[in-house]
Amino acid sequence: MISTITSEQRLFLQNTTHLTRRDQTRAFNERFSENKSVNSIKLYCNRNGIHTGRTGHFPKGRIPLNKGKKNGPCPHAKPIGYEIVGPDGYILIKTLEGWVFKSRYIWEQHNGQIPKDHQIIFKNGNSKDTNIENLLMVKRKVLLHSNRVYSKVRNSENGEIIFLLSELKLKELELSQ
């Protein structure tokens, strides 16, 4: 069944464009004892050029509500020295150069630059313990050897001994060749 809108109803819709479509539909249904949906009123108004005047755009020359107000700092910006725990469990610290491992940062503060073929490890195996006494600089070859050979027996008490054994074994292999 096709329902038509009378000229009186059309005039009512034209005079109530200041309302939202939901309120306009409610008022329409009450006034004319109809049961039209919001969507049917909206479609009728769009087809017949009855617009609300709300475009969703700011008119040219409009002064923004936050003009002259200071915006706070970026919520993602962290100050220098800020620490986070990365996804792999290592502590990262923000420096002027960007985010670096806290263990490397502390080592460099106490002992200077870390050579390219070296790695900073934790003697007790706890990556959260970044105390300088717990940090040890080893060659990557030694780290590789200790991870291959001694990974099952290494614990927090014998960590430093394992790396010394690996270093000794690599020296022995080097001299035997």
RALINRA-V919224 format. One record per helix or strand. SS is the DSSP state (A for helix, B for strand). FROM is the first residue (numbers start at 1). LEN is the number of residues. Records with the same first field share a line. If there is no record, write none. Layout:
# RALINRA-V919224
SS->FROM-LEN / FROM-LEN
This chain:
# RALINRA-V919224
A->7-9 / 21-12 / 38-10 / 102-10 / 132-3 / 140-10 / 159-18
B->83-3 / 91-5 / 98-4 / 118-5 / 135-5
